[in-house]
């Protein structure tokens, strides 16, 4: 169980980040490695010692490790060595298109391959002298959750245990049936390729523009939300706009690949679901848990995600009552699966 005294609360968040987290961040190592197609991938790490558990964090779309400072500090205080990367095409990592605001990836599996390279080189480099290889733990959010699943399918047994927060197994298409959304996306992709070499934004998507808290559907914590808005305003180089048609088509294909290769997963997985999530499809998470649990009863306990009622998509940055619950579930899951 975690020590709730170490969890920064909203009422003192500004003071905590300024006086504690930012000072701690000065000790964090910022580095880079080369991903698929020679794309530069940036990361942050904080190493305590070889006897501590390693925690890899896979952020969601639009996010950067700079956004995760508070969370990284928390887990470091729980005794974890911290490793977090910015996925290709976002955050501090190299952008792929001439318009750096466009959300784009050539193939979704490139994300997964980058994540594996990160784990296999940067993370493993600190404990490669151990007689017994120490596998890291994995915490992934939203798009980072889909990336984590593909990585675990492509490279089984590379993680000790994984917890997925609001994983993007499928995007919430609202009232549009998934089959129709898939057809429309493929049609738009075809038109884009015929008429232009440059990937277009999907309908309604555009360059980065801050959204007022009152209009956001990501979280209910106003102080955390405003902190992130200020962060992206002060560091425009990490801003990212909406998704391209190509990215959306790759995300839809990734869902099919995840379910098709589910038998390859050899890692204990738990999914946290936000009860009021309007960003990703919660039904896809339920279907995945049922299928994975059928294959291995120790995975996705109860054959269902753990639902945090009334919480929105960003569980790791939500109001205290929801975020504290999510963090406790995470630590409990890692403790249960600690074989060392």
RAPE-V950802 format. One record per residue. N is the residue number from 1. NEAR is the number of other C-alpha atoms within 12 Angstrom. Layout:
BEGIN
N|NEAR + N|NEAR
END
This chain:
BEGIN
1|19 + 2|23 + 3|17 + 4|21 + 5|12 + 6|23 + 7|34 + 8|37 + 9|27 + 10|27 + 11|16 + 12|16 + 13|27 + 14|23 + 15|18 + 16|22 + 17|29 + 18|18 + 19|16 + 20|22 + 21|30 + 22|22 + 23|16 + 24|23 + 25|29 + 26|17 + 27|19 + 28|26 + 29|22 + 30|25 + 31|23 + 32|28 + 33|30 + 34|26 + 35|30 + 36|27 + 37|18 + 38|16 + 39|27 + 40|26 + 41|37 + 42|34 + 43|41 + 44|40 + 45|39 + 46|36 + 47|34 + 48|24 + 49|15 + 50|25 + 51|15 + 52|25 + 53|39 + 54|42 + 55|43 + 56|47 + 57|48 + 58|47 + 59|44 + 60|42 + 61|42 + 62|39 + 63|38 + 64|37 + 65|41 + 66|38 + 67|39 + 68|39 + 69|40 + 70|35 + 71|39 + 72|41 + 73|38 + 74|35 + 75|41 + 76|31 + 77|27 + 78|30 + 79|24 + 80|32 + 81|35 + 82|45 + 83|47 + 84|51 + 85|52 + 86|44 + 87|53 + 88|50 + 89|44 + 90|42 + 91|38 + 92|34 + 93|37 + 94|33 + 95|31 + 96|27 + 97|25 + 98|15 + 99|25 + 100|31 + 101|31 + 102|34 + 103|42 + 104|39 + 105|35 + 106|25 + 107|27 + 108|37 + 109|34 + 110|32 + 111|44 + 112|34 + 113|30 + 114|43 + 115|47 + 116|38 + 117|27 + 118|37 + 119|42 + 120|26 + 121|20 + 122|34 + 123|39 + 124|29 + 125|21 + 126|28 + 127|26 + 128|17 + 129|11 + 130|13 + 131|7 + 132|12 + 133|22 + 134|30 + 135|34 + 136|39 + 137|44 + 138|50 + 139|50 + 140|43 + 141|41 + 142|45 + 143|43 + 144|42 + 145|43 + 146|48 + 147|44 + 148|51 + 149|57 + 150|41 + 151|41 + 152|35 + 153|29 + 154|28 + 155|26 + 156|23 + 157|27 + 158|35 + 159|39 + 160|33 + 161|42 + 162|48 + 163|48 + 164|48 + 165|50 + 166|49 + 167|49 + 168|45 + 169|40 + 170|40 + 171|36 + 172|28 + 173|23 + 174|16 + 175|11 + 176|14 + 177|15 + 178|20 + 179|14 + 180|15 + 181|24 + 182|26 + 183|18 + 184|22 + 185|31 + 186|24 + 187|19 + 188|26 + 189|28 + 190|19 + 191|19 + 192|22 + 193|16 + 194|13 + 195|12 + 196|13 + 197|14 + 198|20 + 199|32 + 200|34 + 201|29 + 202|29 + 203|17 + 204|12 + 205|20 + 206|21 + 207|22 + 208|24 + 209|17 + 210|23 + 211|18 + 212|16 + 213|19 + 214|14 + 215|12 + 216|21 + 217|24 + 218|32 + 219|34 + 220|31 + 221|31 + 222|25 + 223|25 + 224|35 + 225|31 + 226|25 + 227|26 + 228|34 + 229|25 + 230|21 + 231|24 + 232|28 + 233|18 + 234|13 + 235|17 + 236|23 + 237|24 + 238|34 + 239|35 + 240|38 + 241|32 + 242|29 + 243|33 + 244|35 + 245|36 + 246|36 + 247|37 + 248|42 + 249|35 + 250|32 + 251|42 + 252|36 + 253|26 + 254|35 + 255|35 + 256|22 + 257|26 + 258|37 + 259|27 + 260|19 + 261|24 + 262|32 + 263|24 + 264|23 + 265|34 + 266|28 + 267|36 + 268|36 + 269|45 + 270|46 + 271|49 + 272|46 + 273|46 + 274|43 + 275|27 + 276|26 + 277|35 + 278|28 + 279|29 + 280|38 + 281|32 + 282|36 + 283|27 + 284|30 + 285|41 + 286|31 + 287|24 + 288|37 + 289|35 + 290|26 + 291|27 + 292|35 + 293|28 + 294|19 + 295|22 + 296|22 + 297|20 + 298|23 + 299|32 + 300|34 + 301|26 + 302|21 + 303|24 + 304|28 + 305|35 + 306|31 + 307|29 + 308|32 + 309|20 + 310|21 + 311|34 + 312|35 + 313|43 + 314|45 + 315|46 + 316|49 + 317|41 + 318|35 + 319|31 + 320|29 + 321|25 + 322|32 + 323|36 + 324|30 + 325|30 + 326|42 + 327|36 + 328|29 + 329|31 + 330|35 + 331|32 + 332|21 + 333|32 + 334|36 + 335|23 + 336|23 + 337|26 + 338|21 + 339|15 + 340|15
END
